[in-house]
Amino acid sequence: MGLNERISRRNACLAMLTAAAFFVSAVPLSAQVNERCPRLVSALPANAKPVSLRLAQQTPGAVKITFVGHSTFLIESPGGIKIATDYNDYVRPDAVPDVATMNRAHSTHYTLSPDPAIKHVLRGWGEGDQPARHEVEIGDVFIRNVPTNIRDWDGGTNYNQNSIFVFELSGLCIAHLGHLHHTLTPRHLDALGRIDVVLVPVDGSYTLNTDGMAEVLKQIDAPVAIPMHIFGEHTLARFLDKMGSLYEIKREMEASISLSRATLPQKRTMIVLPGR
């Protein structure tokens, strides 16, 4: 083979490799990563470990969500794992959960004395201003958090004292906003990834005002939103009136619903559950 022919073949191979690299970079991120709640790698903490794909390969089933009250939900996976959100001393599910998540804003969102039978207690704040970092796989559930800030009583900022907990189970990505006090940055949204169900505080005062929380829901753009942190029918009605142009409003008579990827509504729906 002559020199000119070798150069020609080399150039052809380089062209093919360049085209292949361009194609991969042009593919949307969601098509390049596993279909669990896709999130940008850059949003992960430096010491994060790759997540097992085993959960995504299981056959999806229905997830049961029960509104216990205030900002506490009991989330039950098809594999029987029970999660209580914003676990505290005042509002607790009847069943002892396998996992309890907490946030720092008020004592109705955390406890210093969780039931010792709880296997995993995940606090949404770290030491000082340092963020909490959780990536926990238990049974058929994967749990992670996205740290956010809260206001103090003097109008200042307490950094990284709240976490948005994301529960990935049975193909669903459920986000509990906790005691959210601000709209989300692009970095928050990258870290959240795709969200199918958002559990949202609607009080309009202690957390984020109604306009701000409406903006957060637009940012996340989940098919299903479930109100919490309600403080009475008047507060709830004010929020539903604000969101009526974006969501179909559906009121349930029971405190529990079952959801799966297959049963997610085609139109954005706000599901109101009665709580005690």
Buried (B, 14 or more C-beta within 10 A) or exposed (E): EEEEEEEEEEEEEEEEEEEEEEEEEEEEEEEEBEEBBBBBEEBBEEEEEEBEEEBBEEEBBBBBBBBBBBBBBBBBBBBEBBBBBBBBEEBBBEEBBBBBBBBBBBEBBBBEEBEEEBEBBBBBBBEEEEBBBBBEBBBBBBBBBBBBBBBEEEEEEBBBBBBBBBBBBBBBBBBBBBBBBBBBEEEBBBBBBBBBBBBBBBBBEBBBEBEBBBBBBEBBEBBBBBBBBBBEEEBBEBBBEBBEEEBEBEEEEEBBBEBBBEEBEEEBBBBBBEBE
